[in-house]
Amino acid sequence: MKQVAVVILNWNGENHLRNFLPEVIQHSAPHADVWVIDNASTDDSVALLKKEFPEVHLVQLKENFGFAGGYNKGLAQIKSDLFVL
């Protein structure tokens, strides 16, 4: 793992991930790992990440904890020195 993690909290953001994640990946590598914390999405966000962005690390939460709760629960599972949210 790299010392820096770029972390995106997602909830039903399949279209946003499809549109914006490629540039996040492009501009983050090789300096940072890219993570998505999925806040119990009901769309196909997780399937999209697994199929089209296998290089992105995924934390899947079993329920939607909201903005702060989602980040807190997800960040607790990511080992990194620095987080870019």
N, C-alpha and C positions, 0 to 999 in steps of 0.2 A: 504494500500500500504506500501511496505517496503521502507526503506531509500535509498536503492541502486537499480538501474535499470541497467540490462545488456541489451544493445540495439544493435540490428543487423539491418543494412540497407539492404534491399533485392530488387533485380530487376531480375526477371526471374531466380531465384536461387532454383527452386523446388528441384532439385537433391542434391544441397549442403545442403539445409534445412533438407531433409530426412536423409542425411548421418551424419551431424554434430550437428544438434540441440538436439538430445537426450543427448549427453554428456554435452552440454552447460547447459541444464536443470538440469541434474544430479549434476553437480558441482556448480551450482548457488543456488539451493534451499538448505536450507531454508533461506539463507542470502540475496537473491536478487530476485526481480521480473524479468522475462525475457520478453522482448518486441521485436517485429519485426515491423519495419517501412517498409511497402511495397511501392515501388516507381513506382506504376502503372504497375505492371507486367502483361504480356500478356500470361504467362503460367499458370499452375494450382497451383502456390505457395499459393495463398490465400485459395483455397479449401483444400489443404493439411494441412495448419495450422489449419483451422477450424475443420477438420475431425480428424486428427491424433495428434494434439498438442493443445487441448482446454485450457490447462493451460497457454499457451503463450498469452500475451496481444498483440493486433494487432492495428496498426495505418495504415489505407489505404489512400494513397495519390491519388488524382484523375489524376495527371499527373506525369511524371518523371522529377524531379527537379535536377537530377544529384547527385553527392556524397555530396558535402557540402550543397546544397539546400535541398536535401532530409532529411539529418540529422537535419538541422535547422527547417524545417517545422514540422518534426515528433517530435523532442524533445520539441517543444513548446506545444505539446499536452500531454506530460507525466509529471506527478507530482512526483518528486523524489528529494531527496537532492543531490545524487551523480549519475552520469552516467558512466558506463563502456562501451565504444564503441568498 
